[in-house]
Amino acid sequence: MATTVGQYCINVTDIERSEWFYTEIVGLKVQSRTQIPGVDEIVLAADVGGGRLQLAQHLERSGAIEHGTALWKIYMNVDDCQEVHDRAVAAGFTSTMAPARLDRWPVTVAFILDP
């Protein structure tokens, strides 16, 4: 069996807002929801495969999540980078980089702060 990355899990402060961002703005689909003592979780994925993104809200925690320096960026592949970027900005999310074609790699990228 080949080794692949299956899933990333990130902590969030508002699981409903994060779910809305990743489903309505990015276009992922909810694969499952889990509630374990003290934690609500949602697993999201694209219809076409690839890895999964898991959101976790620890119910006893409040305030902003400190991700430290271990996790820097999560890259999402989308059909139209400009359109997804524009939808995110129109919905009130913060853009840290407008869509731009990178000469070094054959991709167009944009960066939006996670909700």
C-alpha positions as CSV (number, residue, x, y, z in Angstrom):
1,M,0.0,0.0,0.0
2,A,1.3,3.5,-0.9
3,T,1.8,6.0,1.9
4,T,-0.3,9.1,1.6
5,V,-1.4,12.0,3.9
6,G,-4.9,11.1,5.0
7,Q,-6.0,14.0,7.2
8,Y,-5.0,17.2,9.0
9,C,-6.8,18.2,12.2
10,I,-6.9,21.9,13.3
11,N,-8.4,23.4,16.4
12,V,-11.0,26.1,15.9
13,T,-12.8,28.4,18.2
14,D,-16.1,28.4,16.3
15,I,-16.8,25.1,14.5
16,E,-19.9,26.4,12.8
17,R,-18.2,29.4,11.3
18,S,-15.2,27.3,10.3
19,E,-17.5,24.7,8.7
20,W,-19.3,27.4,6.8
21,F,-16.0,28.8,5.5
22,Y,-14.6,25.5,4.3
23,T,-18.0,24.3,2.8
24,E,-19.4,27.5,1.3
25,I,-16.2,29.4,0.5
26,V,-13.7,26.7,-0.3
27,G,-16.2,24.1,-1.5
28,L,-15.4,21.1,0.7
29,K,-18.1,18.6,1.7
30,V,-18.8,17.4,5.3
31,Q,-17.9,13.7,5.5
32,S,-18.6,13.1,9.1
33,R,-19.4,14.7,12.5
34,T,-18.2,13.3,15.8
35,Q,-18.8,14.3,19.4
36,I,-16.5,12.9,22.0
37,P,-16.4,14.2,25.6
38,G,-15.4,17.8,25.5
39,V,-14.7,18.0,21.7
40,D,-16.9,18.5,18.6
41,E,-15.3,17.4,15.3
42,I,-16.1,17.7,11.6
43,V,-14.2,16.0,8.8
44,L,-14.3,17.7,5.4
45,A,-13.1,16.5,2.0
46,A,-13.5,17.2,-1.7
47,D,-15.7,15.1,-3.9
48,V,-12.6,14.2,-6.1
49,G,-10.3,12.7,-3.5
50,G,-7.2,14.0,-1.8
51,G,-6.6,14.4,1.9
52,R,-9.2,15.4,4.5
53,L,-9.4,18.3,6.8
54,Q,-10.7,17.8,10.3
55,L,-11.9,20.7,12.5
56,A,-12.0,20.3,16.3
57,Q,-13.5,22.6,18.8
58,H,-12.5,21.8,22.4
59,L,-15.6,22.9,24.3
60,E,-13.8,23.9,27.6
61,R,-11.5,26.3,25.8
62,S,-12.2,29.9,25.1
63,G,-10.4,32.7,23.3
64,A,-8.2,32.6,20.3
65,I,-6.4,29.4,19.3
66,E,-2.6,29.5,19.6
67,H,-1.3,27.3,16.8
68,G,2.3,28.1,17.7
69,T,4.8,27.8,14.9
70,A,4.3,24.2,13.8
71,L,1.4,24.7,11.3
72,W,2.1,27.5,8.8
73,K,-0.2,27.0,5.8
74,I,-2.9,24.7,4.5
75,Y,-3.1,24.6,0.8
76,M,-6.5,23.9,-0.8
77,N,-6.7,23.0,-4.5
78,V,-9.7,24.8,-6.2
79,D,-10.8,25.2,-9.8
80,D,-10.9,29.0,-9.7
81,C,-8.5,30.7,-7.2
82,Q,-9.7,34.2,-8.0
83,E,-13.4,33.3,-7.6
84,V,-12.8,31.6,-4.2
85,H,-10.6,34.5,-3.0
86,D,-13.3,37.0,-4.0
87,R,-16.0,35.0,-2.3
88,A,-13.9,34.8,0.9
89,V,-13.2,38.6,0.9
90,A,-16.9,39.4,0.2
91,A,-17.9,37.2,3.1
92,G,-15.6,39.3,5.4
93,F,-12.5,37.0,5.6
94,T,-9.1,38.6,5.6
95,S,-6.9,38.2,2.5
96,T,-3.2,38.2,3.1
97,M,-2.3,37.7,-0.5
98,A,-4.4,38.3,-3.6
99,P,-4.3,35.6,-6.3
100,A,-1.0,35.6,-8.1
101,R,0.7,33.2,-10.5
102,L,4.0,31.9,-9.1
103,D,6.7,31.7,-11.7
104,R,8.6,29.0,-9.8
105,W,5.7,26.6,-9.7
106,P,2.9,26.3,-12.2
107,V,0.2,27.4,-9.8
108,T,-1.9,30.5,-8.9
109,V,-2.1,31.0,-5.1
110,A,-3.9,33.3,-2.7
111,F,-3.9,33.4,1.1
112,I,-6.9,33.9,3.3
113,L,-6.7,33.9,7.1
114,D,-8.5,30.9,8.6
115,P,-11.7,31.9,10.5
